[in-house]
Amino acid sequence: MNNYETVFILTPVLSDAQMKEAVEKIKDILQTENAEIVNEENWGLRKLAYPIEKKTTGFYQLIEFKANPGTIAVLETQFRRDERVIRFLTFRQDKYALDYAEKRRNLKVSNESGKEN
């Protein structure tokens, strides 16, 4: 199993419930394909670098997971079929990207625990 990271942008016209439903659909596909979700981050509504389909903002979502290479084809096919997804990028993490992602997760956890105190 390889480590992967996918970032996708959802159209900004979705309600919170619709956005969560779209993310859950993607997570269900990964779980159906026996992928192990390592980390999930909702980056929220952000401005796009350039207009896509006449939209200037989008809901960004990041999912890190472990999966077999065949899972990526299924996942990207689903991204293309879902009209709520306006852009996506999936890549296999090498050892350096994996180390960086782990440090970023640990930093996020330590920042969240610092806020609670």
C-alpha positions as CSV (number, residue, x, y, z in Angstrom):
1,M,0.0,0.0,0.0
2,N,1.2,3.5,-0.9
3,N,0.6,6.8,0.9
4,Y,-1.4,9.3,-1.1
5,E,-2.7,12.8,-0.6
6,T,-5.6,14.3,-2.5
7,V,-6.8,17.8,-2.5
8,F,-10.1,18.7,-4.1
9,I,-12.1,21.9,-4.5
10,L,-15.9,21.9,-4.2
11,T,-18.1,24.5,-5.8
12,P,-18.9,27.4,-3.5
13,V,-22.6,27.3,-4.0
14,L,-23.0,24.3,-1.8
15,S,-24.6,24.5,1.7
16,D,-22.6,23.1,4.7
17,A,-24.7,19.9,4.6
18,Q,-24.1,19.4,0.9
19,M,-20.4,20.0,1.3
20,K,-20.2,17.5,4.1
21,E,-22.2,15.0,2.1
22,A,-19.8,15.3,-0.9
23,V,-16.8,14.8,1.4
24,E,-18.5,11.7,3.0
25,K,-19.1,10.3,-0.5
26,I,-15.4,10.5,-1.3
27,K,-14.5,9.0,2.1
28,D,-17.0,6.1,1.5
29,I,-15.4,5.4,-1.9
30,L,-12.0,5.2,-0.2
31,Q,-13.3,2.9,2.5
32,T,-15.1,0.7,-0.1
33,E,-11.7,0.3,-1.8
34,N,-10.1,-0.7,1.5
35,A,-8.1,2.5,1.9
36,E,-7.0,3.7,5.3
37,I,-7.7,7.4,5.9
38,V,-4.8,8.8,7.8
39,N,-5.7,12.5,8.0
40,E,-8.5,14.8,6.8
41,E,-8.5,18.6,6.8
42,N,-11.2,21.0,5.8
43,W,-9.4,24.2,4.7
44,G,-12.7,26.0,4.2
45,L,-13.8,28.5,1.6
46,R,-10.8,30.1,-0.1
47,K,-10.2,32.4,-3.1
48,L,-9.0,30.6,-6.2
49,A,-5.9,31.7,-8.1
50,Y,-8.0,32.1,-11.3
51,P,-11.7,31.7,-12.1
52,I,-12.9,28.1,-12.7
53,E,-16.3,27.8,-14.3
54,K,-16.9,31.5,-13.5
55,K,-16.3,30.9,-9.8
56,T,-13.7,32.7,-7.8
57,T,-13.9,30.8,-4.6
58,G,-14.2,27.1,-3.5
59,F,-14.3,24.8,-0.6
60,Y,-10.9,23.1,-0.2
61,Q,-10.6,19.6,1.3
62,L,-7.5,17.5,2.0
63,I,-7.5,13.8,2.6
64,E,-4.3,11.7,3.3
65,F,-4.7,7.9,2.9
66,K,-3.0,4.6,2.4
67,A,-4.3,2.6,-0.6
68,N,-3.4,0.3,-3.4
69,P,-2.7,2.0,-6.8
70,G,-5.9,0.7,-8.3
71,T,-7.9,2.8,-5.9
72,I,-6.7,6.1,-7.4
73,A,-8.3,5.3,-10.8
74,V,-11.7,4.7,-9.0
75,L,-11.3,7.8,-6.9
76,E,-10.4,10.1,-9.9
77,T,-13.3,8.6,-12.0
78,Q,-15.6,9.6,-9.2
79,F,-14.1,13.1,-9.0
80,R,-14.8,13.5,-12.7
81,R,-18.4,12.3,-12.4
82,D,-19.3,14.5,-9.4
83,E,-20.3,18.0,-10.7
84,R,-19.7,19.4,-7.2
85,V,-16.0,18.9,-7.6
86,I,-14.4,21.6,-9.7
87,R,-10.7,20.6,-9.4
88,F,-8.7,17.8,-7.8
89,L,-5.2,16.6,-7.4
90,T,-4.0,13.3,-6.1
91,F,-0.4,12.3,-5.7
92,R,1.7,9.5,-4.1
93,Q,3.8,10.8,-1.2
94,D,7.5,10.0,-1.3
95,K,9.4,9.7,2.0
96,Y,10.0,13.4,2.2
97,A,6.4,14.4,1.6
98,L,5.4,11.7,4.2
99,D,7.7,13.2,6.8
100,Y,6.5,16.7,6.1
101,A,2.8,15.6,6.3
102,E,3.5,13.9,9.7
103,K,5.2,17.0,11.1
104,R,2.3,19.2,9.9
105,R,-0.2,16.9,11.6
106,N,1.8,16.9,14.8
107,L,2.1,20.7,14.7
108,K,-1.7,21.0,14.2
109,V,-2.3,18.7,17.1
110,S,0.0,20.6,19.4
111,N,-1.6,23.9,18.4
112,E,-5.0,22.6,19.1
113,S,-4.0,21.2,22.5
114,G,-2.4,24.6,23.3
115,K,-5.6,26.4,22.6
116,E,-7.5,24.2,25.0
117,N,-5.2,25.2,27.9
